[in-house]
Amino acid sequence: MTDVTPPADAAVTLDPADPLNQPLTGLEQVIEAALQDPVHWRAFEVLLPAGDLFVVPEGAATAVQGMHTLRPDETLDLRGVILADGVVAGAVFTDPRRIQAIWGNDVSCIAMNGLRVLKLFGDRPVLLNHGSARPLLFQIDDVDALIAAADARVETPARPTGTVQLGHPEQSPDVLLERLRAAFGPAGGDTDISAAWVARAHWAEANHWGWMVDVRTTRPADEIRAMVGRAVAGLSFGNETLDVSVAAPGGPAGAGIKVV
């Protein structure tokens, strides 16, 4: 990783009152801490692939609006930045406001899981927060190392086979509920989710425990699963499974705690 922050004599000209010269997200706060003490880079390496990053689509892809999940046959042409040596680096941002600051308010951007972004740019360097006071350049080897480390981390176990029994949790999963409510928004809002519940799940044949997120919406199931995946990024479920059920609005209420 290369720090491409402006030299010290240029840094003193930065306006401290400008909000863009201050951390805008939790990830950016970790970056600031890591620049002061390298011990924090471990937290950065974990958070970067787990959360959302923002990229700018080019060409026909600029018509993409709102939440969108790439299908296996879809590709995106994403905007890059030409470095001093002529190499084109992928342009990746931690907050849409940083994109607007350099390319204007009319530029479309897409939120995408950080690991997915790194894999899209796996054959080129990645420049994080181009145009900001703290841009960071990741060479191809750096990107490969971040991807390998993220892929090696233990994932939530896959859904067991067999029937599942749902019930009300003995203890409220407050952090999970908070994450899901923030992601889903109000009923009938922009996410088109009319109702959702979180239930304790038990797969009897496998004697396996976990959680079920039951969502009622007209949106495709893969988009909702991707939304839930982004919402719970960084949460640890131990050896338990988080599963997602998606159905059309209406019908009987779900089991467990109502989210929306």
C-alpha positions in Angstrom: 0.0 0.0 0.0 1.3 3.4 -0.9 0.3 6.6 0.9 -0.2 9.2 -1.8 -1.1 12.0 0.7 0.2 15.4 -0.4 3.6 16.4 1.1 3.7 18.2 4.4 4.1 21.7 3.0 0.9 21.2 0.9 -1.0 19.6 3.8 -0.8 22.7 5.9 -2.9 24.6 3.3 -5.8 22.2 3.9 -8.8 23.9 5.5 -9.6 22.1 8.7 -13.1 23.6 8.7 -13.8 21.7 5.4 -15.8 18.6 6.4 -14.2 16.7 3.5 -10.8 17.1 5.2 -12.2 15.2 8.2 -13.2 11.4 8.4 -16.7 10.9 7.1 -17.1 7.3 7.9 -16.0 4.7 10.5 -13.6 3.2 7.9 -12.0 6.6 7.4 -11.6 7.0 11.1 -9.7 3.7 11.1 -7.6 4.9 8.2 -6.7 8.0 10.2 -5.8 5.9 13.2 -3.7 3.5 11.1 -1.7 6.4 9.6 -0.8 7.4 13.1 -0.1 3.9 14.4 0.3 0.9 12.0 -1.2 -1.5 14.5 -4.6 -0.3 13.3 -4.1 -1.5 9.8 -5.3 -4.9 10.8 -8.7 -3.4 11.6 -8.6 -1.6 8.3 -7.9 -4.8 6.4 -10.9 -6.5 8.0 -13.3 -3.5 7.5 -12.4 -2.6 3.9 -13.7 -5.9 2.3 -16.6 -6.2 4.7 -18.4 -2.9 4.2 -19.7 -0.9 1.2 -17.4 1.1 -1.1 -18.5 3.4 -3.9 -17.6 3.3 -7.6 -18.6 5.3 -10.6 -20.0 3.4 -13.6 -19.3 4.6 -17.1 -21.2 4.2 -20.4 -24.6 2.4 -20.3 -24.0 1.5 -16.7 -24.7 5.0 -15.6 -28.4 4.3 -16.0 -28.2 2.1 -12.9 -30.3 3.6 -10.2 -30.9 2.6 -6.5 -30.1 -0.8 -5.2 -28.8 -3.3 -7.8 -27.2 -6.7 -7.6 -25.0 -7.8 -10.5 -26.2 -11.0 -12.2 -23.5 -13.6 -13.2 -23.7 -12.4 -16.8 -23.5 -8.7 -16.0 -20.4 -6.6 -16.1 -19.7 -3.0 -15.2 -17.4 -0.5 -16.9 -16.0 1.6 -14.0 -14.2 4.9 -14.0 -10.5 4.9 -13.2 -7.7 7.4 -12.6 -4.5 7.7 -14.6 -1.5 7.6 -12.3 1.8 9.5 -12.9 3.3 6.5 -14.5 0.5 6.1 -17.0 -1.1 3.1 -15.3 -4.9 3.3 -14.9 -6.0 2.6 -11.3 -9.5 1.7 -10.2 -11.2 4.7 -8.5 -12.8 3.6 -5.3 -14.4 5.8 -2.6 -15.5 5.4 1.0 -18.3 8.0 0.7 -20.3 9.5 -2.2 -19.5 13.0 -1.1 -15.9 12.5 -2.0 -17.0 11.5 -5.5 -19.2 14.6 -5.9 -16.3 16.8 -4.6 -14.1 16.0 -7.7 -16.6 14.9 -10.4 -19.7 16.9 -9.6 -23.1 16.3 -8.0 -24.6 14.8 -11.2 -22.2 11.8 -11.3 -23.9 8.5 -10.6 -22.3 6.1 -8.2 -22.9 2.5 -7.0 -22.5 1.1 -3.5 -20.9 -2.3 -3.6 -19.5 -4.8 -1.1 -15.8 -4.0 -0.7 -14.6 -7.5 -1.4 -16.6 -7.5 -4.7 -15.0 -4.2 -5.6 -11.5 -5.5 -5.0 -12.2 -8.5 -7.1 -13.5 -6.3 -10.0 -10.2 -4.4 -9.9 -8.0 -7.5 -9.2 -5.8 -6.9 -12.3 -5.0 -3.3 -11.6 -4.0 -0.9 -8.8 -6.8 0.6 -6.7 -6.8 4.3 -5.7 -8.9 4.9 -2.6 -10.5 8.4 -2.2 -8.8 10.0 -5.2 -8.8 13.8 -4.8 -9.1 13.7 -1.0 -6.6 14.8 1.7 -5.8 11.1 2.4 -5.7 9.1 -0.9 -4.3 5.6 -0.6 -2.9 3.7 -3.5 -3.0 -0.1 -3.4 -0.8 -1.9 -5.9 -1.9 -5.2 -7.5 0.0 -7.2 -4.9 -1.7 -5.2 -2.1 -5.2 -5.9 -3.7 -4.4 -9.6 -4.0 -3.4 -9.8 -0.4 -6.6 -8.1 0.8 -8.7 -10.4 -1.3 -6.8 -13.5 -0.1 -7.1 -12.5 3.6 -10.9 -11.8 3.2 -11.5 -15.1 1.4 -9.7 -16.9 4.1 -11.8 -15.6 7.0 -14.5 -17.9 8.4 -17.8 -17.2 6.8 -21.3 -17.8 8.4 -22.0 -21.5 7.8 -24.2 -22.3 4.8 -27.9 -23.2 5.3 -28.4 -26.8 6.5 -30.7 -29.1 4.6 -34.0 -30.3 6.0 -36.9 -28.6 7.7 -36.5 -25.5 9.9 -38.5 -24.6 13.0 -38.9 -20.9 13.7 -39.6 -19.2 17.1 -39.2 -16.1 19.1 -35.7 -15.5 20.4 -35.1 -15.8 24.1 -32.9 -12.8 23.9 -33.4 -9.9 21.5 -30.6 -9.7 18.9 -30.4 -5.9 19.2 -27.4 -5.3 17.0 -28.8 -7.5 14.2 -32.2 -5.7 14.5 -30.5 -2.3 14.4 -28.5 -3.2 11.3 -31.6 -4.6 9.4 -33.8 -1.7 10.3 -31.3 0.7 9.0 -31.0 -1.3 5.8 -34.7 -1.9 5.2 -36.0 1.5 6.1 -39.7 2.1 6.8 -42.4 -0.1 5.3 -43.2 0.9 1.8 -40.1 3.0 1.5 -37.4 3.1 -1.2 -36.4 -0.5 -0.6 -39.9 -1.8 -1.4 -39.9 -4.0 1.7 -43.4 -4.1 3.2 -42.6 -6.3 6.2 -39.8 -8.3 7.8 -39.2 -10.5 10.8 -36.2 -12.1 12.6 -36.7 -15.5 14.1 -34.6 -18.0 16.0 -34.1 -21.0 13.6 -33.5 -24.7 14.3 -32.8 -27.2 11.6 -34.0 -30.3 13.4 -32.4 -33.0 11.2 -29.0 -31.4 11.5 -29.6 -30.2 15.1 -28.2 -26.8 13.9 -29.2 -23.4 15.3 -29.2 -20.0 13.6 -31.4 -17.1 12.5 -34.0 -16.5 9.9 -34.7 -13.2 8.3 -38.2 -13.3 6.7 -38.8 -10.5 4.2 -41.9 -9.6 2.3 -41.2 -7.6 -0.9 -41.7 -7.5 -4.7 -38.0 -7.2 -5.2 -35.9 -10.2 -6.5 -34.7 -12.5 -3.8 -31.0 -12.2 -4.7 -31.2 -8.4 -4.2 -32.7 -8.8 -0.8 -30.1 -11.4 0.2 -27.4 -9.1 -1.0 -28.9 -6.2 1.1 -29.0 -8.4 4.2 -25.4 -9.5 3.5 -24.2 -5.9 3.4 -26.2 -5.1 6.5 -24.7 -7.8 8.6 -21.1 -7.5 7.3 -18.7 -7.7 10.2 -21.1 -9.4 12.6 -20.0 -12.7 14.0 -22.6 -15.5 14.2 -20.1 -18.1 15.4 -21.1 -21.6 14.2 -24.7 -20.5 13.6 -26.3 -19.8 10.3 -28.1 -16.6 9.1 -30.6 -17.5 6.4 -33.0 -15.2 4.4 -36.5 -16.1 3.2 -38.1 -13.8 0.6 -41.8 -13.9 -0.3 -44.4 -11.6 -1.9 -46.3 -9.2 0.4 -49.4 -10.5 2.1 -50.1 -13.8 3.7 -49.7 -14.7 7.4 -47.3 -12.8 9.6 -43.8 -14.1 10.1 -42.4 -15.7 13.3 -40.1 -13.9 15.7 -39.5 -10.2 16.2 -40.9 -7.7 13.7 -38.3 -5.6 12.0 -40.4 -3.6 9.6 
